[in-house]
Every structure is written in structure tokens, then in C-alpha cells.
Amino acid sequence: MRRLLLCLLVAGVGTFGFARGAAAYPQFQFSSGTTKCNQCHYSPAGGGLISSWGRSESGDTISMAGDGGFLHGAVTLPTWFAAGADVRLAVTRTDDGGDESPHGAWFPMQADLYMRFAFGDAFSLYLAGGVRGETRPEDDSISGRFSGIGDRFISREHYLMWRPSATGPYARAGRFYAPYGLRFVEHIYFVRRYTGYELYNETYTASGGYVSDEWELHLSAFTPPPSSLPDPLQSVGARESGIAGYFEYRLNGMAALAAQARAGIGKEASRYQGGLVGKLWVERAKLLFLGEADLIQQVVTTPSFNQSQFVSYLGVSYFPVRGVMITPMFERFQENLSVAGTGRNAGDLQINLFLYAHCEVVLFGRYMRVGTQGQPAATLLMAQLHYYL
Amino acid sequence: MHNPPMISGRRALLLAAAVAALIGCGGTTDDRPASWPFISATITEPSCATVNCHSEVAKRAGVDMHDRASGFDAMVMKGFVDPTSPDTSAVLYLMRGQGSTRMPPDMPLPEADIVLIRNWIAAGAKNE
């Protein structure tokens, strides 16, 4: 009961705070006994609001204790309606090697509300709304446009979907990321940041595909929000229009191999990229290996110049006991494969503690080397409190 | 619930190590153009125009670098660069964290990128 009260307190405090990303942990594929993302999420490619099955798993399989149901199981929603929320608070300590390092900050990271309305067995409407995060300590000298919560509203996802069955074909249209990559919730991972999946860079997307027990295919066409739309519907990051495809094949409920490609055409630069994603679950050792590697051809319009980039992620998640996930990982991004001094390497350690259903503590550390030898290293330490409704 | 593992943990670790070895490549010369359109599209927009910093929606410190025009205006018109004395341009001190918070604070730029920006300033800091 004390832990439940602590969770509700965290949620209450965090409601005044602010946003980040629809939660998804690709580490739960295979390790939790599920094989497909859409077993736990309404989205066919995972992420966002979790289904009743996902809620059950979050309480019975993933967390140390508690009821994963809406409002801790106190309320049963009608089958045509689902709702949820995410609230995160974070504290960080950054050492960037500069003269004024290290510096710390605490901030409300996320406050998002999700709703899904089902119309019959096949059609549904998904709506998400929240508040943009604010990751710097208040300082008038560097203040930006945001002056209050009203300026920070954002709806990063809203779409209509046709999906007659959990397996089989589907189609959806609206605002969401085109399925690609490992689809981490952590937006600072290089494989999100440098492949067109920066925080708040959701596009307007038409997507269709097929999900079966053994494989799934997602094909998408996307475009950035028109600049005429108001701030709550605007994106941040590269404004690219294009197409993306992701095909995943699974083996024996313990491994997956995926091939992917994406072309994003922008006014100043375009990106043509492709790569591989792999997962391997080793049941005996309780280890899940995850990897992604992408090659990117960046084409700059003026002056005409092409450069090849490489971005990768390699991690292994260890589940020593129920409710604990420990993930050391390595990340690499090379901005230009022809110039040796443009690489970034990061070694990260993330510990996720699912102490009670709906409540999570995240501890994260990153050590990053940038460029060539002699440049100072950068470190980041972060702790998060996460509550989902 | 699961089938017995078909691949041993040791073999998986070896595979992981092989993939991790895919690091560090590239030549020692930098043939990238020291021009603002290139620098904006490949360095400052992805590194500086992030959600809470110098994006169009945040405009931290009144600085917007979300595209070529806004970034040029911020760098040149706001006095962060000095073509008459490129090595003392304020933006270089910021990017190297000399006497200030390092920019970008979350993801320092490689020195090769800072040198490219310095060369653009030395060439007159033009938007072409």
C-alpha cells in the first residue's frame, strides 16, 4: 500500500510537468513470453497505449507486484474505450567537458494522455495529447518561446486504423512514426536521433502491412506536418517526406531478424538509409541481445555533396529477477564515414526497476567519446520516476 | 513457455563482440565543403535545433537554427561569428566549452566539425 501511495504521489506531482514519447520497451519481445509488439500494444508496430493483454502482462510478468489494469484495476472500461497516461520526472547530471561542467537539472519529462475509441471490430481512433518537456533549469537569460503550459501542448499521435484482427492485414493513417528500427522509447539513443526519429518528429503517415505469428511487414509513406498547422501539431527536427519499410522474421519465439529501409526527402538535404535489426533471447541466461545497424547516404542539395553515415546500437538486457532489467549497451554514430574525426561512441548502462505495477524507476549512465583522441569525454547520469495510468 | 535455446550465451557474446568491433573508420582528410548550407543541413540543424534548444518551437535564448536561413541569421546577425577574427568567434568558444556551457550541452560536436565551422567563418561566413 505504501508503494502504491508513493506511485500516486509521483503521478500527482508529475501531472504539472511535461512530455517525451509513447512508451515501448522492445526488450520485452521474447523475454516476457510474447513474440509480437502488438500483443501488448494497440499499435500494430508497438508503442503507445497498451491493450488489456499488455496491462495484464505489465502486472503479472513485468512488475514485481500489483495490478496493471487501468487505475490499478479499480475501474473496468468498456471494450470500445481505452485510456492511459504517462508521467515522468527526471534528474540529470551532465559533464560535457566544458569549463562550466558539471551541471545538473531536474525537470518534468513527460505528461501524456492516450485514448482509443473502437468502432466495431475493425475500426478505431487513437488520440494522444500531452505537454512538451522542459529540460533546462529556469534561466531568464536563455528562456525561449515557452511561457506556460498553454504553449507546450502537443499531440504527437492521432490516427484512424483499420485492423479487423490482431493478426492479418491492417492500415492506418494519421500522425505517428513510420515503423522503423528497434523503436526505443529513449529518444537520446543514436539509432533514433540520427535516423529521422528525433523527439517530437512524428510525421503524418499512411501505413499498411501484415502481422502474423512468424513475420510482420510495415510499409509507410510520410510527410512532416504542414507549416500552416498550429504549434501543438508541429514537429521538431528534419522535415522530410518519404517512404519506409520494415520486415521482421521471427524464429522459434526466441529470435528475430529484420531488414529495413527509409528514404526521406528534405528541402536542404535528403537521407537514404537501410539496415538490419536483430534480437536473440537466451532463456537459460535470461539475456536478450538487441542490435541495429544502419547505413545512411545523406545528400545535400546546395552545394551538391553526398556523405555516408553509420549508426548502430548493440545491447544486452539481463533479467535477473522479475521487475529488474539491466542493459549495458554500446552506440556508434559516424557523421561522415570518410572523415575519421566525426565519430561518436557511447557506452551506456540502464537499469529499469518495475517495483510495482504502473511504477518504474530508471537509472541511466552514459560515457561518450566524441571525435578523435584528445577531445574531452562527456558523461550523463540520469534518474527517472515513471508512472503510467 | 519458451523453446530451449538453440544458441549458447557464449556464442551470442562472440557475435555481439564482432558487431561491436564495427567502430572507427574513415580517412584523415576532410573534403567536406566549408559552406553554410552544408554546415546547417549536416551539423547545426541535427545538433542544435533540437526540441528544447534552438528549434523553431523552442527558440532557446532567442536563437532559432531550424533551417538554413534562420541558422544563418542567428549565427551571423546575432554576432556569434566574426569573419575578421575567426578564431575568437563566440560560437567557437561555445562549442569548445571555453568559459561557458559547452554547446550543444548534451552532445558535444567533434573537433572536425568545429574546425569546419571555423573555416567557414574564415572564408567570410557567407550564406552560400
Interface residues (C-beta under 8 A of the other chain):
Chain A: F30 G33 T94 D96 G97 G98 D99 E100 S101 H103 R132 G133 E134 T135 R136 S141 I142 S143 G144 R145 F146 I188 R193 Y194 E198 L199 Y200 D231 Q234 V236 G237 A238 N252 G253 M254 A255 G266 K267 E268 A269 L280 W281 V282 E283 R284 A285 L287 F289 G291 A293 Q298 V300 T301 T302 P303 F305 Q307 F310 S312 L314 V316 F330 R332 Q334 E335 N336 L337 S338 V339 A340 G341 T342 G343 R344 N345 M368 V370 G371 T372 G374 Q375 P376 A378 L380
Chain B: M1 H2 N3 P4 P5 M6 I7 S8 G9 A12 L15 A16 V19 A20 L22 I23 G24 C25 G26 G27 T28 T29 D30 D31 R32 P33 S35 P37 F38 S40 A41 T42 I43 E45 P46 A49 T50 V51 N52 S55 E56 V57 A58 K59 R60 A61 G62 H66 D67 R68 R96 G97 Q98 G99 S100 T101 R102 P105 D106 M107 P108 L109 P110 E111 A112 D113
